[in-house]
Amino acid sequence: MSNRLFQGIIHQMKDAVDRVIGVVDENGVVISCSDLAKIGGTRQGVRDEITYSSEPATSGGYTYKAIGSGSKAEYIVFVEGEDKQAERLALILSISLSSIKSLYDDKYDKASFIKNVILDNILPSDIYLKSKELHFSNDVMRIVMLIKFIGKNEIIPYQMVQNMFPDKNKDYVISVGENDIVLVKEVKPNFDASSIEKIAKSISDTFGTEFYTKVSIGIGTAVDSIKDLARSYKEAQVAIEVGKVFDTEKNIVSYENLGIGRLIYQLPTTLCEMFLQEVFKKGSLESLDRETLMTIQCFFENNLNVSETSRKLFVHRNTLVYRLEKVRKLTGLDLREFEHAITFKVALMVKKYLTSKPVKF
């Protein structure tokens, strides 16, 4: 696609420049030239010499200049001659083609297209047309992961994630912020959710062990339509935010596993405050000491089973019953009854939510 773009520009410049001009690709092959007979020829030796240099170079009667900047140039322009005029023309040609290619890639590149989709920067009516234009498969399932890099990092997040997922035809790595990277991963229709979490864990472990960098990863739900990628991205964002409140010990959170925390997170804080006031007597929740709260947590984790909870806590059954009775007297809720236990569990989560997010909507 780039050779057609370059050839079109060079053809238009042919009459304005009285010298042979052209472009060499990453393999050292001439892909565009004002002298059509030279297209297809190789100049690998010159390419190897100039690849890592930002300065023009001369060889064999031609002046060469890399297009763009970076540790390794993808394309190199050449101009007939080794004089100052050839050097100036090479610089102008390099800047012009670099700018044109950047605009072209932004308009037609699949990754740019997906970025516009997930950020809602493209009209829904245009998504289908653009996907057809880019030959973008619309009949495969994809899942969105949001990878947040925590703290200051010496590494380049985008480049590192890109190296982990080099297949640009199936997986798309997109930078949406200085420390936020989105991975759009293609999955099979019958994929196992645990396999996605394994991929996320692999990403987390790699950055943690090799680069000593902490990441937080949110996983959206799988979608089978390009326009729904925006929804999966928002779900990944919500997963991370809700995880900060209710699953603080986890750095990988899936939207599908958020449970009731997802509902609470979307409630107005004023409504949450009213709920707490209605459920508890004034100050009754605050009057519970740390030991009692730990007992309640263990009781919930063991499915309201008194015998199992007392065994896990290494306390006598009667001691546990006494503590639960104490909770009933303070709050009016008997945690041995399922409905009361559910109410108390939700209330604790609401309290945690309010503590983490005091600002009212």
C-alpha positions as CSV (number, residue, x, y, z in Angstrom):
1,M,0.0,0.0,0.0
2,S,2.9,2.4,0.8
3,N,4.6,1.8,-2.5
4,R,1.5,2.9,-4.4
5,L,1.3,6.0,-2.2
6,F,5.0,6.8,-2.7
7,Q,4.9,6.1,-6.4
8,G,2.0,8.5,-6.8
9,I,3.8,11.3,-5.1
10,I,7.1,10.7,-6.9
11,H,5.3,10.6,-10.2
12,Q,3.8,14.1,-9.5
13,M,7.3,15.4,-8.5
14,K,9.0,14.0,-11.6
15,D,8.5,17.1,-13.7
16,A,9.5,19.5,-10.9
17,V,12.8,17.6,-10.1
18,D,15.3,17.1,-12.9
19,R,16.9,14.2,-11.1
20,V,16.1,10.5,-10.5
21,I,14.3,10.1,-7.1
22,G,12.9,7.1,-5.4
23,V,12.3,5.0,-2.2
24,V,13.9,1.9,-0.8
25,D,11.9,-0.4,1.5
26,E,12.9,-2.3,4.6
27,N,14.3,-5.1,2.5
28,G,16.6,-2.8,0.5
29,V,14.3,-3.0,-2.6
30,V,13.5,0.0,-4.7
31,I,9.7,0.2,-4.5
32,S,9.1,3.6,-6.0
33,C,11.2,5.6,-8.5
34,S,10.8,8.4,-11.1
35,D,12.8,6.0,-13.4
36,L,10.4,3.0,-13.7
37,A,13.2,0.8,-14.9
38,K,14.9,1.0,-11.5
39,I,11.9,-0.3,-9.5
40,G,12.6,-3.8,-8.2
41,G,16.3,-3.3,-7.9
42,T,18.1,-3.7,-4.6
43,R,20.4,-1.4,-2.6
44,Q,20.8,-3.4,0.5
45,G,24.4,-2.3,1.2
46,V,23.4,1.4,1.3
47,R,20.4,0.6,3.4
48,D,22.5,-1.3,6.0
49,E,24.8,1.8,6.2
50,I,22.1,4.4,6.7
51,T,19.4,2.5,8.7
52,Y,20.6,3.7,12.1
53,S,21.6,7.2,10.9
54,S,19.5,10.4,10.8
55,E,22.0,12.1,8.5
56,P,22.0,11.9,4.7
57,A,24.6,9.6,3.1
58,T,26.1,9.3,-0.4
59,S,27.0,6.3,-2.3
60,G,27.3,5.3,-6.0
61,G,26.3,8.7,-7.3
62,Y,23.1,9.0,-5.1
63,T,22.2,10.7,-1.8
64,Y,20.2,8.8,0.7
65,K,18.0,9.9,3.6
66,A,15.9,7.9,6.0
67,I,12.1,8.7,6.1
68,G,11.0,9.6,9.6
69,S,13.0,9.0,12.8
70,G,13.6,6.1,15.2
71,S,16.1,3.5,15.9
72,K,15.4,1.8,12.6
73,A,14.1,3.5,9.5
74,E,11.4,1.6,7.6
75,Y,11.9,3.5,4.3
76,I,14.8,5.5,2.7
77,V,14.6,8.0,-0.1
78,F,17.3,8.5,-2.6
79,V,18.1,11.4,-5.0
80,E,20.5,11.3,-8.0
81,G,23.8,13.2,-7.3
82,E,26.1,13.6,-4.3
83,D,26.1,17.4,-4.2
84,K,24.5,19.9,-1.9
85,Q,21.4,20.2,-4.1
86,A,20.9,16.4,-3.9
87,E,21.2,16.6,-0.1
88,R,18.6,19.3,0.1
89,L,16.2,17.5,-2.2
90,A,16.6,14.3,-0.2
91,L,15.8,16.1,3.0
92,I,12.7,17.7,1.4
93,L,11.6,14.4,0.0
94,S,12.1,12.6,3.3
95,I,10.0,15.2,5.2
96,S,7.3,15.2,2.6
97,L,6.9,11.5,2.3
98,S,7.1,11.0,6.1
99,S,4.2,13.5,6.6
100,I,2.1,12.0,3.9
101,K,2.7,8.4,5.1
102,S,1.7,9.5,8.7
103,L,-1.6,11.0,7.5
104,Y,-2.2,8.0,5.3
105,D,-1.6,5.5,8.1
106,D,-3.8,7.5,10.5
107,K,-6.6,7.3,7.9
108,Y,-6.3,3.7,6.9
109,D,-4.3,1.9,9.5
110,K,-6.4,-0.8,11.3
111,A,-5.0,0.0,14.7
112,S,-6.0,3.7,14.3
113,F,-9.4,2.6,13.2
114,I,-9.9,0.4,16.3
115,K,-8.6,3.2,18.5
116,N,-11.3,5.5,17.1
117,V,-13.9,2.8,17.7
118,I,-13.1,2.2,21.3
119,L,-12.8,5.9,22.1
120,D,-16.1,6.7,20.3
121,N,-14.3,8.9,17.8
122,I,-16.2,7.5,14.9
123,L,-19.9,7.6,14.0
124,P,-21.6,4.2,14.3
125,S,-22.8,4.5,10.7
126,D,-19.2,4.9,9.5
127,I,-17.8,1.9,11.4
128,Y,-19.2,-0.7,9.0
129,L,-18.1,1.2,5.9
130,K,-14.6,1.8,7.2
131,S,-14.2,-1.8,8.3
132,K,-15.1,-2.9,4.7
133,E,-12.6,-0.4,3.3
134,L,-9.9,-1.8,5.5
135,H,-10.9,-5.5,4.9
136,F,-11.4,-5.8,8.6
137,S,-13.0,-9.1,9.7
138,N,-16.3,-8.5,11.4
139,D,-17.3,-12.1,12.0
140,V,-14.7,-13.0,14.7
141,M,-14.9,-12.6,18.5
142,R,-12.6,-10.2,20.2
143,I,-12.0,-9.2,23.8
144,V,-10.5,-5.9,25.2
145,M,-7.9,-5.7,27.9
146,L,-6.9,-2.4,29.5
147,I,-3.4,-2.5,30.9
148,K,-2.5,0.3,33.3
149,F,1.1,0.7,34.2
150,I,1.5,1.9,37.8
151,G,4.0,4.5,38.7
152,K,6.8,6.0,36.7
153,N,8.5,3.6,34.2
154,E,11.7,3.7,32.3
155,I,10.3,1.2,29.7
156,I,8.0,2.2,26.9
157,P,4.7,0.4,27.6
158,Y,3.4,0.4,24.1
159,Q,6.5,-1.1,22.6
160,M,6.9,-3.8,25.2
161,V,3.2,-5.0,24.9
162,Q,3.6,-4.8,21.1
163,N,6.6,-7.1,21.3
164,M,4.5,-9.6,23.3
165,F,1.8,-9.7,20.7
166,P,3.5,-9.2,17.3
167,D,0.6,-10.7,15.1
168,K,-0.9,-7.4,13.9
169,N,-3.5,-9.2,11.8
170,K,-5.2,-10.7,14.9
171,D,-4.1,-8.7,17.9
172,Y,-4.0,-5.0,18.1
173,V,-2.0,-3.0,20.7
174,I,-3.2,0.6,21.1
175,S,-1.8,3.4,23.3
176,V,-4.7,5.4,24.9
177,G,-2.5,7.3,27.4
178,E,1.0,7.7,28.7
179,N,0.6,4.6,31.0
180,D,-2.5,3.0,29.5
181,I,-2.3,0.3,26.8
182,V,-5.3,-1.5,25.2
183,L,-4.9,-5.0,23.8
184,V,-7.7,-6.1,21.5
185,K,-7.3,-9.9,21.4
186,E,-9.0,-12.2,18.9
187,V,-10.5,-15.3,20.5
188,K,-12.2,-18.4,19.3
189,P,-16.0,-18.6,19.6
190,N,-15.8,-21.4,22.2
191,F,-12.9,-19.8,24.2
192,D,-12.5,-20.4,27.9
193,A,-12.6,-17.3,30.1
194,S,-9.8,-18.7,32.2
195,S,-7.5,-18.7,29.1
196,I,-7.9,-14.9,28.9
197,E,-7.0,-14.5,32.5
198,K,-3.9,-16.7,32.0
199,I,-2.8,-14.3,29.2
200,A,-3.4,-11.3,31.5
201,K,-1.4,-13.1,34.2
202,S,1.4,-13.7,31.8
203,I,1.5,-10.0,30.9
204,S,1.5,-9.1,34.6
205,D,4.2,-11.6,35.5
206,T,6.4,-10.6,32.6
207,F,6.4,-6.9,33.5
208,G,6.8,-7.7,37.2
209,T,9.7,-10.1,37.0
210,E,11.6,-8.8,34.0
211,F,11.0,-5.0,34.3
212,Y,10.0,-4.7,38.0
213,T,6.9,-2.8,36.9
214,K,3.4,-3.2,38.4
215,V,0.4,-3.3,36.1
216,S,-3.4,-3.4,36.7
217,I,-5.4,-5.2,34.0
218,G,-9.1,-4.9,33.4
219,I,-10.8,-7.5,31.1
220,G,-14.0,-6.7,29.2
221,T,-16.5,-9.2,27.8
222,A,-16.1,-10.8,24.4
223,V,-17.9,-9.2,21.5
224,D,-18.5,-10.4,17.9
225,S,-19.0,-7.0,16.3
226,I,-16.5,-4.2,15.8
227,K,-18.9,-1.5,17.0
228,D,-19.2,-3.4,20.4
229,L,-15.4,-3.0,21.0
230,A,-16.2,0.3,22.6
231,R,-18.5,-1.4,25.1
232,S,-15.8,-4.0,25.9
233,Y,-13.3,-1.2,26.5
234,K,-15.6,0.6,28.9
235,E,-16.2,-2.7,30.7
236,A,-12.4,-3.1,31.1
237,Q,-12.2,0.4,32.6
238,V,-15.0,-0.3,35.0
239,A,-13.4,-3.6,36.0
240,I,-10.2,-1.8,37.1
241,E,-12.1,0.9,38.9
242,V,-14.4,-1.5,40.8
243,G,-11.4,-3.7,41.5
244,K,-9.7,-0.8,43.3
245,V,-12.7,-0.7,45.7
246,F,-13.8,-4.3,46.3
247,D,-10.8,-6.5,45.2
248,T,-7.8,-4.4,46.3
249,E,-5.6,-7.5,46.5
250,K,-6.1,-8.4,42.8
251,N,-4.4,-6.7,39.9
252,I,-6.3,-8.6,37.3
253,V,-10.1,-8.1,37.3
254,S,-12.6,-9.4,34.8
255,Y,-15.9,-7.5,34.2
256,E,-17.8,-10.7,34.3
257,N,-16.6,-11.5,37.8
258,L,-17.4,-8.2,39.4
259,G,-20.7,-9.5,40.8
260,I,-22.8,-7.1,42.9
261,G,-19.8,-4.7,43.2
262,R,-20.5,-3.6,39.6
263,L,-24.1,-2.6,40.6
264,I,-23.0,-0.7,43.7
265,Y,-20.3,1.2,41.8
266,Q,-22.9,2.6,39.5
267,L,-25.2,3.9,42.2
268,P,-25.2,7.5,43.3
269,T,-23.5,8.1,46.6
270,T,-26.6,9.8,48.0
271,L,-28.6,6.7,47.5
272,C,-25.9,4.6,49.1
273,E,-25.9,6.8,52.2
274,M,-29.7,6.6,52.5
275,F,-29.4,2.8,52.3
276,L,-26.9,2.6,55.1
277,Q,-29.0,4.9,57.3
278,E,-32.1,2.7,56.7
279,V,-30.3,-0.6,57.3
280,F,-28.3,0.3,60.4
281,K,-29.1,2.2,63.6
282,K,-27.1,5.3,63.9
283,G,-23.5,4.4,64.7
284,S,-24.2,0.6,65.0
285,L,-21.9,-0.3,62.1
286,E,-19.1,1.9,63.5
287,S,-19.4,0.2,66.9
288,L,-18.3,-3.1,65.6
289,D,-14.6,-3.8,66.5
290,R,-12.0,-5.3,64.2
291,E,-12.3,-8.7,65.7
292,T,-16.0,-8.8,65.1
293,L,-15.7,-7.6,61.5
294,M,-13.1,-10.3,60.8
295,T,-15.4,-12.9,62.3
296,I,-18.2,-11.7,60.1
297,Q,-16.0,-11.9,57.0
298,C,-15.0,-15.5,57.8
299,F,-18.6,-16.4,58.4
300,F,-19.5,-15.1,55.0
301,E,-16.6,-16.9,53.4
302,N,-17.8,-20.2,54.9
303,N,-21.3,-19.8,53.6
304,L,-22.9,-19.0,57.0
305,N,-21.7,-22.3,58.4
306,V,-21.2,-21.9,62.2
307,S,-19.2,-25.1,62.7
308,E,-16.9,-24.5,59.8
309,T,-16.3,-20.9,60.7
310,S,-15.5,-21.7,64.3
311,R,-13.0,-24.3,63.1
312,K,-11.3,-21.8,60.8
313,L,-11.2,-19.2,63.5
314,F,-9.9,-21.7,66.1
315,V,-12.7,-20.6,68.5
316,H,-15.4,-22.6,70.3
317,R,-18.8,-22.7,68.6
318,N,-20.4,-21.0,71.5
319,T,-17.9,-18.1,71.2
320,L,-18.8,-17.6,67.6
321,V,-22.5,-17.7,68.5
322,Y,-21.9,-15.1,71.1
323,R,-20.2,-12.8,68.6
324,L,-23.0,-13.2,66.1
325,E,-25.6,-12.4,68.8
326,K,-23.6,-9.3,69.7
327,V,-23.9,-8.2,66.1
328,R,-27.6,-8.8,66.1
329,K,-28.1,-6.7,69.2
330,L,-26.0,-3.8,67.8
331,T,-27.4,-3.8,64.2
332,G,-30.7,-5.7,64.4
333,L,-29.5,-8.2,61.8
334,D,-29.1,-11.9,62.6
335,L,-26.4,-13.1,60.2
336,R,-27.5,-16.7,60.6
337,E,-30.5,-15.8,58.5
338,F,-29.8,-15.6,54.8
339,E,-31.7,-12.4,54.1
340,H,-30.1,-10.6,57.0
341,A,-26.7,-11.8,55.9
342,I,-27.2,-10.6,52.4
343,T,-28.3,-7.2,53.6
344,F,-25.3,-6.9,55.9
345,K,-22.9,-8.0,53.1
346,V,-24.2,-5.5,50.7
347,A,-24.1,-2.8,53.4
348,L,-20.4,-3.5,54.0
349,M,-19.7,-3.2,50.3
350,V,-21.6,0.0,50.1
351,K,-19.7,1.4,53.1
352,K,-16.4,0.4,51.4
353,Y,-17.6,2.1,48.2
354,L,-18.5,5.4,50.0
355,T,-15.1,5.4,51.8
356,S,-13.3,5.1,48.5
357,K,-15.5,7.6,46.6
358,P,-16.8,10.3,48.9
359,V,-17.7,12.7,46.1
360,K,-21.5,12.8,45.3
361,F,-22.9,12.5,41.8
